[in-house]
């Protein structure tokens, strides 16, 4: 069963890093991704979707191939290539697979400028190995189709990392304050 997970991040780049982690986990057969889209809300308030699959390019290549093939039949392969590539690119640009673009844009309006969100559609369970891999990514869950228990478990993994980082920063800060501002021991 497919599951949707939407996690918000405080900067524009963290969601992309987590998406790369998901892609790596897919290559290791830990998770089955159907779609993973990074949504960035720029400082000027504009929302930009970074899709996992470029359907425009795929449509242009496929359309160019079929256009050339049909053009060969009518003894004009160059015209067939041009028309096929243009038609394929237009069809690809109008296609929407995976997570609905309008849904993502609407949910992204709630983000603060300069932040991002990762929309992930998985066709597998989030096993303990996946949760371990996600530890250290931070973020706040905006919406999921997970059960309440699984959602709480995922948010706890994300929050545990924040607590570990805060504890590490606090211990580092105590050492620096004991040594002085520049990190050297005071005489």
Buried (B, 14 or more C-beta within 10 A) or exposed (E): EEBBBBBBBEEBEBBBBBBEBBBEBBEEEBBEBBBBBBBBBEEEEEBEBBBBBEBBEBBBBBBBBBBBEBBEEEEBBEBBBBBBBBBBBBBBBEEEEBBEEEEBEEBBEEBEEBBBBBBBBBEBEBEEEBBEBBEBBBBBBBBBBBEEEBBEBBBEBBEEBEEEEEEEEEEEEEEEEEEEEEEEEEE
